[in-house]
Amino acid sequence: MQSPLMLLQLKLADYQKKAAELLTIDEFIILKQTLQDMMKVFAACEEWELYQKTADLMAQTVLHIRFID
C-alpha cells in the first residue's frame, strides 16, 4: 500500500502534465488552489524538495497562463 505522501507525489506528476494543457483562467485557478493545498501538506511533513517542486510548477503555470491571454 502506498503512503499518503507517495500518492501526493504521484498527483504532483499528474498535475505537471495538466499544467501544460491549461486553456482557461478557471482551470488555472483550480490547479493553483490544489497546488497550494499540496504545498501545505508537504510543508507539514517537512518534505522540502516536493514543496519546492510544487512551488516551481505553480510559478511555471502562472507564466504559461499569462502568455495565453
C-alpha positions as CSV (number, residue, x, y, z in Angstrom):
1,M,0.0,0.0,0.0
2,Q,1.2,3.5,-0.8
3,S,1.6,6.2,1.8
4,P,-0.4,9.4,1.5
5,L,2.8,11.3,0.8
6,M,3.6,8.9,-2.1
7,L,0.1,9.4,-3.5
8,L,0.6,13.2,-3.4
9,Q,3.9,12.8,-5.2
10,L,2.1,10.9,-8.0
11,K,-0.6,13.5,-8.1
12,L,2.1,16.2,-8.5
13,A,3.4,14.4,-11.5
14,D,-0.1,14.2,-13.0
15,Y,-0.6,18.0,-12.3
16,Q,2.6,18.7,-14.2
17,K,1.1,17.2,-17.3
18,K,-2.2,19.0,-16.8
19,A,-0.5,22.4,-16.2
20,A,0.9,22.2,-19.8
21,E,-2.6,21.9,-21.2
22,L,-4.3,24.7,-19.4
23,L,-6.5,26.8,-21.6
24,T,-8.6,29.0,-19.3
25,I,-8.3,31.1,-16.2
26,D,-10.8,28.9,-14.4
27,E,-8.6,25.8,-15.0
28,F,-5.6,27.7,-13.7
29,I,-7.4,28.9,-10.5
30,I,-8.5,25.3,-9.7
31,L,-5.0,24.0,-10.3
32,K,-3.4,26.8,-8.2
33,Q,-5.7,26.0,-5.3
34,T,-4.9,22.4,-5.5
35,L,-1.1,23.0,-5.6
36,Q,-1.4,25.4,-2.6
37,D,-3.1,22.6,-0.6
38,M,-0.4,20.2,-1.6
39,M,2.3,22.7,-0.6
40,K,0.7,22.9,2.9
41,V,0.9,19.1,3.3
42,F,4.5,18.9,2.0
43,A,5.5,21.7,4.5
44,A,3.7,20.0,7.4
45,C,5.6,16.8,6.5
46,E,8.8,18.8,6.0
47,E,9.2,17.4,2.5
48,W,11.0,20.5,1.2
49,E,12.1,19.1,-2.1
50,L,8.4,18.2,-3.0
51,Y,7.4,21.6,-1.7
52,Q,9.9,23.3,-4.0
53,K,8.8,21.3,-7.0
54,T,5.2,22.3,-6.3
55,A,6.1,25.9,-6.0
56,D,8.1,25.8,-9.2
57,L,5.2,24.2,-11.0
58,M,2.9,26.9,-9.8
59,A,5.3,29.6,-10.9
60,Q,5.7,28.0,-14.4
61,T,1.9,27.8,-14.6
62,V,1.5,31.5,-13.9
63,L,3.9,32.3,-16.6
64,H,2.2,29.9,-19.0
65,I,-1.3,31.3,-18.4
66,R,-0.1,34.9,-18.7
67,F,1.2,34.3,-22.2
68,I,-2.0,32.5,-23.3
69,D,-4.2,35.6,-22.5
